[in-house]
Each structure stands twice: as C-alpha cells, then as structure tokens.
Amino acid sequence: MTSLRSRIDDINAAEAAVSERSVVSLLEDCKTVMKRSAAFYRSVDEPQKLLDLEPTQNVVDLTRKIIQNPKLPLSSDILHAYFTCRPFPDTQDAISALELFYKRNKDPKAFVDPNVAMIPLRNALLRNEIKDAIRIIDLSAAHPRWRQHASRAAMKGVYAWLGFSGGVMVAAEALMRSGAFGLIESTLWLQSMLAAYLGNTGILLYIVMAGRRSDAAGRVTWARGFPQHKWYPRAQELIMMTKVAEADELNPENNGEVSPYVRSELARRNMMLLQSEDEANMKEYWARGGEGFTWVEPDQDPADLLRRQKLQTTPSIAPPNLPKQAN
C-alpha cells in the first residue's frame, strides 16, 4: 500500500506526460492489493463488512484519486481497468469517470466503448439504480460520439459493398466484350440487371444485419416508423436499454411491469416494449369481447379441459350386442 501511494505521489510530482500503460499498471496493482486484502479477511462472516475495512477503503480511495487526477490520461482501457477493480466503484464514481473522459478527450473521434460501459451498467442495475443506469447509457452507447463512430463503421461496409459491386460490373463488361459469347453490340442491359441485383442485395444485407442485432435485444424493439438505416448504428443502445427494462420489470415495486419512467425513456429513444404473450392475449380478449376464449380457473388444468372437449365432440361408440345368456 505504501509503495502504491509513493508511486502516485511520484506521478503527481512528475512534469512529463504519463503514459496510458503506467496508469493501467497502477490500477492492476490496486487489484492485486485488494485480492490479498480479501484473502486475508476471508474469515469475515458478512462480505459486505469487507467494504468497511480500512485496507479496502484505502484501495478505493487510491483508484478514485488515479481517475480524478487531471495529469493522467483517460482512455477506454483505463476505464476498463478501473471498472473491474474490486470492490466495484460506486455508480456515481463510474458516472464521474465517464464524464471526465469526455472532458479530457476533446477529440470528437474519442468515445467510450459501450462494452466497457456495460460493466458499471450491470452493477447499477444490480443495485436497482435505474436512473443512474440510463445516465451511463447516455454517456456511452447513446452519446453522439459513439453514434458517429457506429455510423462511420456502417458506411465503411456500404463503401466496401459498392467497391465490390463496381468490380463485378467491370469484370462482367470485360468478359462480354472479349468475344467469348460472340458479338455483343450493347451491354447496357447486362449492366442494368447487375446494378439492380447488387443494389437490392446490398440493401437486404444491411437490413438483415441491422435486424439481427436488434432482434438480439429481446424485450425492447424499435418504435414503428423508425428508419431502418438507423438501426445498426444504435443497436448497442437498444441492447443496453433492454437490460434496463428487464431489470426494472423485476423490481417488486413495479408488480411485474416496466415503470412509466423507463417507458418514457424508451419513447424518447424511438423504442418500445415488445408485448408478451399474456399481454397480447389480454388485448385480443377485450377487443373481441371474450368471443372465442375459454375461462380457465386457476386450479384447473387446461390439458384436462381440452380432453373433456374432445370427448364431448367425439361420437360415442356403442358396445356390440351380446347374446343373452340362458337362465
């Protein structure tokens, strides 16, 4: 612990810029110290008491000072090392670290990787800190810098497909004019067919890729009418909001439903909840006035009801006439 403090003091007093690797090394050393402390205090009956021990608080204070030191760089790798420190940083400390990232990195291409932000997001949801979890999403997957990066990545795929399509059309043009298929006066019809085929294939491929990432979210989907070309750049935000909605639904105070606050956040992001089978059946029940539905008591087995209905609709088979026995 003393060596860690001395290293941090040396960094504070240093005039030269500190490398990113040095900061990550410091945080890794803090993890090592914490592991030794945890092993030493395994005899503690309640793990929560470990947070109140002096060695634990010393490590927490050291990691907080490393992140808040304005002389030190802050990158996604440093944030990952910080977020994986044990005990995990408080949600407010994690949010503060994300905010500091954008203050220190003025480059518009610098962003927080949503996979890194997923670590404090899960911890916030475990602590039932829904509003803070949404704030973490706003600072990562919903941040303009990440959206721009994801859009650029999507456009690179589009440009690659356009280059491939252009190469195919040039090769087809050269092959048709080589004389291998006889004398061809015009290849305009072929170029038109290839352009239409490759264009439609590219559009369908983009929609399928965006749809797969959106379908992976599960409980949340895009609102009706939301443009499909925006699905792929914001797929990570959809996945993170799904985790928030699922955690909020499990909150006993919400009685198995998503709270109005989370619903409003979904609407603000052009998202909506997918209806469960029970919700869909209930809406259909009220829309049809109960027609076609059979009420089943809680203590009745639906399979038993189906068996009885089948027996009622199946014509009974009369027993054969048996000869009368002589007295």
Backbone as numpy.savetxt, mean C-alpha at the origin, in Angstrom:
# Nx Ny Nz CAx CAy CAz Cx Cy Cz
27.85 3.16 25.36 27.01 4.36 25.36 27.88 5.62 25.36
28.96 5.58 26.13 29.85 6.73 26.20 30.52 6.99 24.85
30.93 5.89 24.18 31.57 6.06 22.87 30.60 6.64 21.86
29.33 6.24 21.93 28.34 6.81 21.01 28.19 8.30 21.24
28.11 8.70 22.50 27.97 10.12 22.79 29.19 10.91 22.31
30.36 10.33 22.48 31.57 11.03 22.04 31.60 11.15 20.52
31.15 10.13 19.82 31.12 10.20 18.36 30.13 11.26 17.88
28.98 11.35 18.56 28.01 12.39 18.19 28.58 13.77 18.48
29.29 13.92 19.60 29.91 15.21 19.91 30.97 15.58 18.88
31.72 14.59 18.40 32.74 14.85 17.38 32.09 15.32 16.07
30.96 14.70 15.75 30.25 15.11 14.52 29.71 16.52 14.67
29.20 16.85 15.85 28.68 18.20 16.07 29.79 19.25 15.96
30.99 18.88 16.40 32.10 19.83 16.37 32.79 19.87 15.02
32.53 18.86 14.15 33.22 18.81 12.87 32.71 19.91 11.95
33.62 20.50 11.20 33.27 21.56 10.25 33.00 20.98 8.86
33.63 19.86 8.55 33.41 19.25 7.24 32.07 18.53 7.20
31.57 18.31 5.98 30.29 17.62 5.81 30.41 16.17 6.24
29.37 15.67 6.86 29.33 14.29 7.34 28.69 13.43 6.27
29.27 12.27 6.00 28.74 11.38 4.97 27.49 10.66 5.44
26.70 10.24 4.49 25.47 9.49 4.80 25.81 8.16 5.46
26.91 7.53 5.01 27.30 6.25 5.59 27.65 6.38 7.07
28.24 7.50 7.46 28.58 7.70 8.88 27.33 7.79 9.74
26.30 8.46 9.23 25.05 8.58 9.99 24.38 7.22 10.13
24.33 6.46 9.04 23.73 5.13 9.09 24.50 4.24 10.06
25.83 4.36 10.07 26.65 3.58 11.00 26.33 3.94 12.45
26.13 5.22 12.72 25.77 5.64 14.07 24.45 5.00 14.51
23.47 5.03 13.64 22.17 4.47 13.98 22.26 2.95 14.16
23.07 2.29 13.35 23.24 0.85 13.51 23.91 0.53 14.85
24.85 1.37 15.27 25.48 1.17 16.58 24.47 1.36 17.71
23.56 2.31 17.53 22.49 2.49 18.53 21.62 1.23 18.63
21.35 0.61 17.48 20.59 -0.64 17.50 21.33 -1.72 18.30
22.64 -1.80 18.07 23.44 -2.81 18.77 23.40 -2.59 20.28
23.53 -1.33 20.70 23.48 -1.02 22.13 22.12 -1.40 22.70
21.07 -1.14 21.94 19.72 -1.45 22.42 19.50 -2.95 22.51
20.06 -3.69 21.56 19.92 -5.15 21.63 20.60 -5.71 22.87
21.78 -5.19 23.19 22.47 -5.64 24.40 21.67 -5.27 25.65
21.08 -4.07 25.61 20.29 -3.63 26.76 19.06 -4.52 26.92
18.41 -4.84 25.80 17.23 -5.69 25.86 17.57 -7.08 26.37
18.73 -7.59 25.92 19.14 -8.92 26.39 19.45 -8.89 27.89
20.00 -7.79 28.37 20.36 -7.68 29.78 19.12 -7.60 30.65
18.07 -6.97 30.12 16.86 -6.77 30.92 15.74 -7.73 30.52
16.10 -8.91 30.06 15.06 -9.88 29.70 14.28 -10.36 30.92
14.84 -10.20 32.08 14.16 -10.66 33.30 12.98 -9.77 33.67
12.84 -8.63 32.99 11.71 -7.73 33.28 10.42 -8.45 32.91
9.46 -8.44 33.80 8.21 -9.17 33.58 7.42 -8.56 32.42
7.26 -7.25 32.42 6.47 -6.58 31.39 7.41 -5.89 30.41
7.32 -6.24 29.09 8.19 -5.60 28.10 8.02 -4.08 28.05
6.84 -3.60 28.37 6.62 -2.16 28.32 7.52 -1.42 29.31
7.88 -2.09 30.42 8.74 -1.45 31.40 10.13 -1.16 30.85
10.48 -1.88 29.76 11.79 -1.66 29.16 11.94 -0.23 28.66
10.83 0.36 28.26 10.87 1.74 27.76 11.19 2.73 28.86
10.91 2.36 30.10 11.14 3.26 31.22 12.55 3.14 31.79
13.30 2.16 31.31 14.64 1.98 31.83 15.59 3.04 31.27
16.57 3.40 32.06 17.48 4.48 31.67 18.27 4.17 30.41
18.83 2.96 30.22 19.56 2.69 28.98 18.69 2.85 27.73
17.42 2.43 27.83 16.52 2.57 26.69 16.29 4.03 26.37
16.00 4.83 27.37 15.77 6.25 27.14 17.02 6.93 26.58
18.19 6.49 27.01 19.42 7.07 26.47 19.55 6.82 24.98
19.25 5.59 24.55 19.32 5.26 23.13 18.28 6.05 22.34
17.07 6.15 22.87 16.01 6.91 22.19 16.42 8.36 22.03
17.00 8.94 23.07 17.45 10.33 22.99 18.58 10.49 21.97
19.48 9.52 21.92 20.59 9.61 20.97 20.09 9.56 19.52
19.20 8.63 19.22 18.68 8.53 17.85 17.90 9.78 17.47
17.16 10.34 18.42 16.42 11.57 18.14 17.37 12.72 17.84
18.46 12.81 18.60 19.44 13.88 18.38 20.15 13.73 17.04
20.40 12.49 16.65 21.05 12.26 15.34 20.17 12.77 14.21
18.88 12.47 14.28 17.97 12.88 13.21 17.77 14.39 13.21
17.67 14.98 14.38 17.37 16.41 14.48 18.60 17.30 14.30
19.78 16.70 14.22 21.00 17.50 14.05 21.00 18.13 12.65
20.98 19.44 12.54 20.91 20.08 11.21 22.17 19.91 10.40
23.30 19.52 11.02 24.54 19.32 10.29 24.59 18.00 9.54
23.70 17.09 9.87 23.75 15.75 9.29 22.81 15.65 8.10
23.20 14.85 7.10 22.30 14.65 5.96 21.13 13.77 6.35
20.11 13.77 5.52 18.91 12.98 5.78 18.44 12.39 4.45
18.45 11.08 4.38 18.06 10.38 3.15 17.11 9.25 3.50
16.63 8.55 2.46 15.73 7.42 2.70 16.44 6.31 3.46
17.73 6.10 3.18 18.47 5.06 3.90 18.61 5.41 5.38
18.86 6.69 5.66 18.96 7.12 7.06 17.62 6.99 7.75
16.56 7.37 7.06 15.22 7.23 7.65 14.90 5.76 7.92
15.30 4.89 7.01 15.05 3.46 7.22 15.79 2.96 8.45
17.05 3.37 8.59 17.81 2.96 9.77 17.19 3.51 11.05
16.66 4.71 10.98 16.05 5.34 12.16 14.72 4.67 12.51
13.90 4.41 11.50 12.58 3.83 11.75 12.66 2.39 12.25
13.76 1.71 11.97 13.91 0.32 12.41 14.64 0.20 13.74
14.98 1.32 14.36 15.58 1.27 15.70 14.57 0.74 16.71
15.05 -0.02 17.65 14.20 -0.54 18.72 14.55 0.14 20.03
13.56 0.60 20.79 12.14 0.62 20.45 11.85 1.56 19.29
10.78 1.27 18.56 10.43 2.09 17.41 10.19 3.54 17.84
10.57 4.49 17.01 10.34 5.89 17.37 8.85 6.19 17.55
8.55 7.15 18.38 7.17 7.60 18.52 6.66 8.11 17.17
5.35 8.07 17.01 4.78 8.50 15.74 5.08 9.97 15.47
5.04 10.80 16.50 5.35 12.22 16.31 6.80 12.43 15.92
7.71 11.62 16.49 9.11 11.71 16.09 9.29 11.27 14.64
8.56 10.25 14.23 8.65 9.79 12.85 8.13 10.86 11.88
7.01 11.50 12.25 6.48 12.57 11.40 7.45 13.74 11.33
8.06 14.07 12.47 9.05 15.14 12.49 10.23 14.82 11.59
10.67 13.55 11.58 11.78 13.15 10.71 11.41 13.28 9.24
10.18 12.92 8.88 9.72 13.06 7.50 9.66 14.52 7.08
9.19 15.37 7.97 9.13 16.80 7.66 10.53 17.39 7.52
11.46 16.95 8.37 12.84 17.43 8.28 13.48 17.01 6.96
13.08 15.86 6.44 13.65 15.38 5.18 13.42 16.41 4.07
12.21 16.92 3.98 11.89 17.86 2.90 12.50 19.24 3.16
12.69 19.58 4.41 13.32 20.86 4.72 14.80 20.86 4.35
15.47 19.73 4.56 16.90 19.66 4.28 17.21 19.31 2.82
16.28 18.64 2.16 16.49 18.25 0.76 15.62 19.13 -0.13
16.22 20.18 -0.65 15.49 21.13 -1.48 15.33 20.64 -2.91
16.07 19.61 -3.28 15.98 19.09 -4.64 14.57 18.55 -4.88
13.87 19.05 -5.90 12.49 18.57 -6.14 12.41 17.09 -6.50
13.54 16.47 -6.87 13.53 15.06 -7.20 13.80 14.18 -5.98
14.06 14.79 -4.83 14.28 14.02 -3.59 12.93 13.70 -2.97
12.72 12.45 -2.62 11.43 12.02 -2.08 11.65 10.93 -1.04
10.63 10.72 -0.23 10.64 9.63 0.76 10.02 8.40 0.12
10.76 7.31 0.11 10.25 6.07 -0.45 9.06 5.59 0.38
7.89 5.35 -0.24 6.74 4.87 0.55 7.00 3.56 1.28
7.90 2.73 0.74 8.23 1.48 1.45 8.92 1.76 2.78
9.69 2.86 2.84 10.31 3.26 4.10 9.26 3.84 5.04
8.37 4.67 4.49 7.32 5.27 5.32 6.30 4.24 5.81
6.29 3.06 5.18 5.36 2.03 5.63 5.69 1.54 7.05
6.96 1.69 7.47 7.35 1.23 8.80 6.67 2.06 9.89
6.80 3.39 9.90 6.07 4.15 10.92 4.56 4.12 10.72
4.11 3.89 9.48 2.67 3.80 9.25 2.09 2.60 10.00
2.74 1.46 9.88 2.25 0.26 10.59 2.27 0.47 12.10
3.33 1.09 12.59 3.41 1.34 14.03 2.30 2.29 14.49
2.01 3.30 13.69 0.93 4.23 14.04 -0.41 3.51 14.07
-0.64 2.61 13.13 -1.90 1.88 13.10 -2.00 0.91 14.27
-0.88 0.31 14.66 -0.89 -0.56 15.84 -1.23 0.23 17.10
-0.85 1.49 17.14 -1.16 2.35 18.28 -2.52 3.05 18.13
-3.24 2.72 17.04 -4.55 3.31 16.77 -4.47 4.83 16.60
-3.41 5.30 15.95 -3.22 6.72 15.69 -3.55 6.98 14.22
-4.84 7.03 13.92 -5.30 7.08 12.54 -4.91 8.40 11.87
-5.13 9.51 12.55 -4.82 10.81 11.94 -3.32 10.95 11.67
-2.51 10.46 12.59 -1.07 10.52 12.36 -0.65 9.61 11.22
-1.33 8.47 11.08 -1.02 7.57 9.97 -1.31 8.24 8.63
-2.41 8.97 8.57 -2.74 9.67 7.32 -1.74 10.79 7.06
-1.25 11.42 8.12 -0.22 12.44 7.95 1.05 11.82 7.37
1.40 10.61 7.78 2.56 9.92 7.23 2.36 9.65 5.74
1.16 9.30 5.34 0.87 9.07 3.92 1.04 10.37 3.13
0.57 11.47 3.70 0.70 12.77 3.02 2.16 13.16 2.82
3.03 12.69 3.70 4.45 13.02 3.61 5.25 12.00 2.80
4.59 11.00 2.26 5.31 9.98 1.49 4.60 9.69 0.17
3.67 8.75 0.16 3.05 8.34 -1.09 2.15 9.41 -1.70
1.59 10.30 -0.87 0.72 11.36 -1.38 1.45 12.68 -1.58
2.75 12.71 -1.33 3.51 13.95 -1.47 3.72 14.25 -2.96
3.68 15.52 -3.35 3.86 15.86 -4.77 5.17 15.34 -5.37
6.23 15.28 -4.57 7.50 14.81 -5.11 7.43 13.33 -5.50
6.80 12.53 -4.66 6.67 11.11 -5.00 5.75 10.93 -6.19
4.67 11.69 -6.25 3.76 11.56 -7.38 4.46 11.91 -8.69
5.29 12.94 -8.66 6.04 13.30 -9.86 7.02 12.20 -10.24
7.69 11.62 -9.24 8.62 10.53 -9.52 7.88 9.33 -10.12
6.74 8.96 -9.56 5.98 7.83 -10.08 5.46 8.12 -11.49
5.08 9.37 -11.75 4.63 9.74 -13.10 5.78 9.64 -14.10
6.97 10.09 -13.68 8.13 9.98 -14.57 8.46 8.52 -14.86
8.36 7.67 -13.84 8.62 6.24 -14.04 7.61 5.64 -15.01
6.34 6.05 -14.89 5.32 5.55 -15.82 5.59 6.03 -17.24
6.02 7.28 -17.38 6.30 7.83 -18.72 7.50 7.14 -19.35
8.48 6.73 -18.55 9.61 5.98 -19.09 9.13 4.68 -19.73
8.18 4.03 -19.09 7.61 2.82 -19.67 6.88 3.11 -20.97
6.18 4.25 -21.02 5.47 4.62 -22.25 6.46 4.90 -23.37
7.53 5.64 -23.06 8.54 5.95 -24.07 9.23 4.68 -24.56
9.50 3.75 -23.65 10.12 2.48 -24.06 9.21 1.72 -25.02
7.90 1.73 -24.74 6.96 1.04 -25.63 6.88 1.74 -26.98
6.91 3.07 -26.98 6.90 3.80 -28.24 8.14 3.50 -29.06
9.31 3.43 -28.39 10.53 3.08 -29.10 10.47 1.68 -29.69
9.95 0.74 -28.92 9.79 -0.63 -29.42 8.84 -0.66 -30.61
7.73 0.07 -30.50 6.76 0.08 -31.59 7.36 0.69 -32.85
8.13 1.78 -32.68 8.78 2.39 -33.84 9.76 1.45 -34.49
10.51 0.70 -33.70 11.45 -0.27 -34.26 10.74 -1.37 -35.03
9.61 -1.83 -34.53 8.84 -2.87 -35.23 8.33 -2.35 -36.57
7.84 -1.12 -36.58 7.31 -0.56 -37.82 8.41 -0.33 -38.85
9.58 0.12 -38.41 10.70 0.32 -39.34 11.16 -1.02 -39.90
11.24 -2.05 -39.04 11.65 -3.38 -39.50 10.63 -3.95 -40.49
9.35 -3.75 -40.21 8.32 -4.24 -41.13 8.38 -3.51 -42.47
8.62 -2.21 -42.43 8.75 -1.44 -43.67 9.93 -1.93 -44.50
11.05 -2.17 -43.85 12.23 -2.64 -44.58 12.00 -4.03 -45.16
11.31 -4.89 -44.42 11.06 -6.24 -44.90 10.12 -6.23 -46.10
9.09 -5.40 -46.07 8.14 -5.35 -47.18 8.78 -4.79 -48.44
9.72 -3.86 -48.30 10.36 -3.25 -49.47 11.59 -4.04 -49.95
11.93 -5.10 -49.24 13.09 -5.89 -49.66 12.81 -6.78 -50.86
11.54 -6.95 -51.17 11.17 -7.80 -52.29 10.93 -9.23 -51.91
11.02 -9.55 -50.63 10.80 -10.93 -50.21 9.37 -11.38 -50.45
8.43 -10.44 -50.47 7.01 -10.76 -50.69 6.52 -10.25 -52.04
7.43 -10.03 -52.95 7.05 -9.53 -54.26 7.03 -8.01 -54.30
6.56 -7.48 -55.39 6.51 -6.05 -55.58 5.30 -5.47 -54.84
5.56 -4.55 -53.92 4.51 -3.89 -53.14 4.60 -2.40 -53.40
3.53 -1.85 -53.97 3.54 -0.44 -54.33 3.45 0.47 -53.12
2.63 0.09 -52.13 2.45 0.95 -50.96 2.36 0.09 -49.70
3.01 0.56 -48.67 2.96 -0.13 -47.37 2.19 0.68 -46.33
1.43 1.66 -46.81 0.69 2.50 -45.87 -0.34 1.70 -45.09
-0.97 0.75 -45.76 -1.99 -0.07 -45.08 -1.36 -0.89 -43.95
-0.14 -1.41 -44.22 0.54 -2.20 -43.19 0.94 -1.34 -42.00
1.48 -0.15 -42.29 1.88 0.74 -41.20 0.68 1.16 -40.37
-0.45 1.38 -41.02 -1.67 1.76 -40.29 -2.13 0.63 -39.37
-2.08 -0.59 -39.88 -2.49 -1.74 -39.07 -1.56 -1.94 -37.88
-0.25 -1.83 -38.12 0.70 -2.01 -37.04 0.57 -0.92 -35.99
0.37 0.33 -36.45 0.23 1.44 -35.51 -1.01 1.26 -34.64
-2.11 0.84 -35.25 -3.34 0.63 -34.47 -3.18 -0.52 -33.49
-2.55 -1.61 -33.95 -2.38 -2.77 -33.08 -1.45 -2.46 -31.91
-0.30 -1.87 -32.19 0.65 -1.57 -31.13 0.12 -0.51 -30.17
-0.61 0.48 -30.73 -1.19 1.52 -29.87 -2.21 0.95 -28.91
-3.11 0.11 -29.42 -4.14 -0.49 -28.55 -3.51 -1.44 -27.54
-2.49 -2.18 -27.97 -1.82 -3.09 -27.04 -1.14 -2.34 -25.91
-0.49 -1.21 -26.25 0.17 -0.41 -25.22 -0.81 0.16 -24.22
-1.95 0.64 -24.69 -2.96 1.20 -23.79 -3.51 0.12 -22.86
-3.82 -1.04 -23.43 -4.34 -2.14 -22.61 -3.31 -2.61 -21.60
-2.03 -2.66 -22.02 -0.98 -3.08 -21.11 -0.85 -2.13 -19.93
-0.93 -0.82 -20.20 -0.83 0.17 -19.12 -2.02 0.03 -18.17
-3.22 -0.16 -18.72 -4.41 -0.28 -17.88 -4.33 -1.54 -17.02
-3.83 -2.64 -17.60 -3.72 -3.89 -16.84 -2.71 -3.74 -15.71
-1.56 -3.11 -15.99 -0.56 -2.92 -14.94 -1.10 -2.05 -13.82
-1.78 -0.95 -14.18 -2.35 -0.08 -13.16 -3.46 -0.79 -12.39
-4.27 -1.58 -13.09 -5.35 -2.29 -12.43 -4.86 -3.35 -11.48
-3.76 -4.03 -11.82 -3.22 -5.06 -10.94 -2.75 -4.46 -9.63
-2.06 -3.32 -9.70 -1.58 -2.69 -8.48 -2.76 -2.17 -7.65
-3.80 -1.69 -8.33 -4.97 -1.19 -7.60 -5.75 -2.33 -6.97
-5.87 -3.46 -7.70 -6.60 -4.60 -7.15 -5.88 -5.20 -5.95
-4.55 -5.01 -5.90 -3.79 -5.54 -4.77 -4.11 -4.83 -3.47
-4.73 -3.64 -3.57 -5.05 -2.87 -2.36 -6.09 -3.60 -1.51
-7.18 -4.08 -2.16 -8.17 -4.86 -1.43 -9.41 -4.08 -1.06
-9.47 -3.51 0.15 -10.69 -2.92 0.70 -11.04 -1.59 0.06
-10.08 -0.92 -0.53 -10.28 0.42 -1.09 -10.00 0.38 -2.59
-10.77 1.12 -3.35 -10.56 1.23 -4.78 -10.72 2.67 -5.21
-10.52 2.93 -6.48 -10.65 4.29 -6.99 -12.11 4.66 -7.17
-12.41 5.92 -6.97 -13.78 6.40 -7.14 -14.17 6.31 -8.61
-15.45 6.17 -8.84 -15.94 6.08 -10.22 -15.65 7.38 -10.96
-15.12 7.24 -12.17 -14.81 8.41 -12.99 -13.39 8.92 -12.81
-12.61 8.32 -11.88 -11.24 8.77 -11.70 -10.41 8.27 -12.88
-9.67 9.15 -13.56 -8.95 8.75 -14.80 -7.99 7.59 -14.55
-8.00 6.65 -15.48 -7.18 5.45 -15.30 -5.70 5.74 -15.46
-5.33 6.78 -16.20 -3.92 7.05 -16.38 -3.26 7.56 -15.08
-4.08 7.88 -14.07 -3.54 8.31 -12.78 -3.49 7.17 -11.76
-3.97 6.00 -12.14 -3.98 4.88 -11.20 -2.56 4.44 -10.83
-1.72 4.25 -11.84 -0.39 3.70 -11.59 0.47 4.62 -10.73
0.56 5.93 -11.01 1.41 6.78 -10.15 0.94 6.87 -8.71
-0.35 6.61 -8.45 -0.87 6.75 -7.10 -1.25 5.42 -6.48
-0.75 4.33 -7.05 -1.09 2.99 -6.54 -0.57 2.79 -5.12
0.61 3.31 -4.82 1.18 3.14 -3.47 0.33 3.85 -2.42
-0.20 5.01 -2.78 -1.08 5.74 -1.87 -2.36 4.95 -1.60
-2.88 4.29 -2.64 -4.08 3.48 -2.48 -3.83 2.32 -1.52
-2.68 1.68 -1.64 -2.34 0.54 -0.77 -2.23 1.00 0.69
-1.61 2.15 0.91 -1.43 2.64 2.28 -2.77 3.07 2.88
-3.63 3.70 2.09 -4.94 4.09 2.59 -5.80 2.86 2.88
-5.57 1.79 2.15 -6.29 0.55 2.43 -5.94 0.02 3.81
-4.67 0.07 4.16 -4.25 -0.37 5.49 -4.89 0.50 6.58
-5.01 1.79 6.32 -5.64 2.68 7.29 -7.12 2.32 7.45
-7.81 2.11 6.33 -9.24 1.77 6.39 -9.47 0.45 7.10
-8.62 -0.55 6.82 -8.78 -1.85 7.47 -8.52 -1.76 8.97
-7.50 -0.99 9.36 -7.22 -0.82 10.79 -8.33 -0.05 11.48
-8.87 0.96 10.81 -9.95 1.75 11.39 -11.22 0.92 11.54
-11.43 0.01 10.61 -12.61 -0.86 10.67 -12.55 -1.82 11.84
-11.34 -2.18 12.26 -11.17 -3.11 13.38 -11.26 -2.42 14.73
-11.33 -1.11 14.74 -11.45 -0.38 15.99 -12.80 -0.69 16.65
-12.81 -1.18 17.89 -14.09 -1.54 18.53 -15.06 -0.37 18.61
-14.54 0.86 18.67 -15.43 2.02 18.78 -16.23 2.26 17.50
-15.79 1.70 16.39 -16.47 1.93 15.11 -17.48 0.85 14.77
-17.63 -0.16 15.62 -18.63 -1.22 15.43 -18.50 -1.89 14.07
-17.25 -2.17 13.67 -17.02 -2.90 12.43 -17.17 -2.07 11.18
-17.24 -0.76 11.30 -17.37 0.12 10.14 -16.21 1.10 10.09
-16.00 1.67 8.91 -14.97 2.69 8.74 -15.53 4.02 9.22
-14.77 4.75 9.99 -15.23 6.01 10.59 -15.47 7.07 9.52
-16.34 8.04 9.80 -16.59 9.13 8.85 -15.33 9.91 8.49
-14.39 10.03 9.43 -13.16 10.76 9.14 -12.35 10.07 8.04
-12.20 8.76 8.15 -11.44 8.03 7.13 -12.20 8.05 5.80
-13.51 7.95 5.85 -14.31 8.02 4.61 -14.11 9.37 3.92
-14.06 10.44 4.68 -13.85 11.76 4.08 -12.45 11.86 3.48
-11.46 11.24 4.14 -10.11 11.24 3.59 -10.05 10.45 2.29
-10.78 9.35 2.23 -10.83 8.58 0.99 -11.47 9.38 -0.12
-12.56 10.08 0.20 -13.23 10.89 -0.82 -12.33 12.02 -1.30
-11.54 12.59 -0.39 -10.64 13.68 -0.77 -9.57 13.20 -1.75
-9.26 11.92 -1.70 -8.22 11.35 -2.56 -8.81 10.61 -3.76
-10.08 10.82 -4.03 -10.76 10.14 -5.15 -10.73 8.62 -4.97
-10.98 8.18 -3.74 -11.04 6.76 -3.43 -12.38 6.44 -2.79
-12.69 5.17 -2.75 -13.94 4.73 -2.14 -13.76 3.32 -1.59
-14.63 2.97 -0.65 -14.60 1.64 -0.05 -15.30 0.65 -0.96
-14.72 -0.53 -1.07 -15.40 -1.60 -1.77 -16.47 -2.19 -0.85
-17.63 -2.46 -1.41 -18.71 -3.02 -0.61 -18.42 -4.48 -0.30
-18.66 -4.85 0.95 -18.57 -6.26 1.31 -19.81 -6.99 0.81
-19.78 -8.30 0.86 -20.92 -9.10 0.39 -22.16 -8.82 1.23
-21.99 -8.65 2.53 -23.14 -8.37 3.39 -23.75 -7.01 3.07
-22.90 -6.00 2.84 -23.42 -4.67 2.50 -24.16 -4.69 1.18
-23.62 -5.41 0.19 -24.29 -5.49 -1.11 -25.64 -6.20 -0.99
-25.68 -7.29 -0.21 -26.94 -8.01 -0.03 -27.97 -7.15 0.70
-27.53 -6.38 1.68 -28.47 -5.53 2.41 -29.06 -4.44 1.52
-28.23 -3.84 0.67 -28.74 -2.81 -0.25 -29.71 -3.41 -1.25
-29.37 -4.59 -1.75 -30.29 -5.24 -2.70 -31.59 -5.63 -2.01
-31.51 -6.02 -0.75 -32.72 -6.39 0.00 -33.67 -5.20 0.10
-33.14 -4.03 0.48 -33.99 -2.86 0.62 -34.47 -2.35 -0.73
-33.64 -2.48 -1.78 -34.05 -2.00 -3.10 -35.18 -2.85 -3.68
-35.18 -4.15 -3.39 -36.22 -5.04 -3.92 -37.34 -5.28 -2.94
-37.30 -4.60 -1.80 -38.36 -4.76 -0.82 -38.42 -6.14 -0.21
-37.30 -6.83 -0.17 -37.25 -8.17 0.41 -37.67 -9.28 -0.52
-38.05 -8.93 -1.78 -38.50 -9.96 -2.71 -37.33 -10.86 -3.12
-37.54 -12.16 -3.03 -36.51 -13.11 -3.41 -35.55 -13.45 -2.29
-35.74 -12.87 -1.11 -34.87 -13.14 0.03 -35.63 -13.99 1.05
-34.92 -14.86 1.73 -35.49 -15.71 2.77 -34.85 -15.35 4.10
-35.67 -15.04 5.06 -35.15 -14.67 6.38 -34.68 -15.91 7.12
-33.50 -15.87 7.63 -32.91 -16.99 8.35 -32.62 -16.54 9.77
-33.17 -17.26 10.73 -32.90 -16.93 12.12 -31.45 -17.25 12.46
-30.90 -16.57 13.46 -29.49 -16.81 13.79 -29.18 -18.25 14.18
-30.19 -18.97 14.76 -29.92 -20.33 15.20 -30.26 -21.37 14.15
-30.63 -20.94 12.94 -30.97 -21.87 11.88 -29.80 -22.05 10.92
-29.68 -23.25 10.41 -28.62 -23.58 9.47 -29.14 -23.36 8.04
-28.53 -22.47 7.25 -29.02 -22.27 5.87 -29.00 -23.57 5.06
-28.03 -24.43 5.29 -27.99 -25.70 4.55 -29.21 -26.57 4.87
-29.66 -26.52 6.12 -30.85 -27.29 6.50 -32.10 -26.73 5.83
-32.18 -25.40 5.70 -33.32 -24.80 5.01 -33.35 -25.20 3.54
-32.19 -25.20 2.90 -32.14 -25.60 1.50 -32.55 -27.07 1.33
-32.15 -27.91 2.26 -32.52 -29.32 2.18 -34.03 -29.50 2.30
-34.64 -28.73 3.22 -36.10 -28.82 3.39 -36.83 -28.31 2.15
-36.34 -27.21 1.56 -36.98 -26.70 0.35 -36.89 -27.71 -0.79
-35.76 -28.39 -0.89 -35.60 -29.38 -1.95 -36.56 -30.55 -1.74
-36.72 -30.96 -0.49 -37.64 -32.06 -0.20 -39.08 -31.66 -0.52
-39.44 -30.38 -0.29 -40.80 -29.94 -0.57 -41.09 -29.85 -2.06
-40.07 -29.52 -2.85 -40.29 -29.39 -4.29 -40.09 -30.70 -5.05
-39.46 -31.69 -4.45 -39.24 -32.97 -5.11 -40.46 -33.87 -4.91
-41.05 -34.39 -5.99 -42.23 -35.26 -5.82 -41.87 -36.53 -5.05
-42.75 -36.89 -4.13 -42.50 -38.08 -3.31 -42.73 -39.35 -4.13
-41.96 -40.35 -3.84 -42.09 -41.64 -4.54 -42.92 -42.58 -3.68
-44.04 -43.01 -4.24 -44.94 -43.91 -3.48 -44.32 -45.28 -3.34
-44.49 -45.95 -2.22 -43.92 -47.30 -2.03 -44.67 -48.30 -2.91
-43.99 -49.31 -3.34 -44.67 -50.32 -4.19 -45.78 -51.04 -3.41
-46.81 -51.53 -4.17 -47.91 -52.29 -3.55 -47.42 -53.68 -3.17
-47.48 -53.96 -1.90 -47.00 -55.25 -1.41 -48.19 -56.21 -1.32
-47.99 -57.49 -1.61 -49.11 -58.46 -1.50 -49.52 -58.64 -0.06
-50.83 -58.77 0.07 -51.36 -58.93 1.41 -51.01 -60.31 1.95
-50.67 -60.37 3.22 -50.34 -61.63 3.83 -51.61 -62.33 4.30
-51.64 -63.66 4.14 -52.82 -64.45 4.54 -52.83 -64.59 6.07
-54.04 -64.47 6.59 -54.19 -64.61 8.06 -54.01 -66.08 8.48
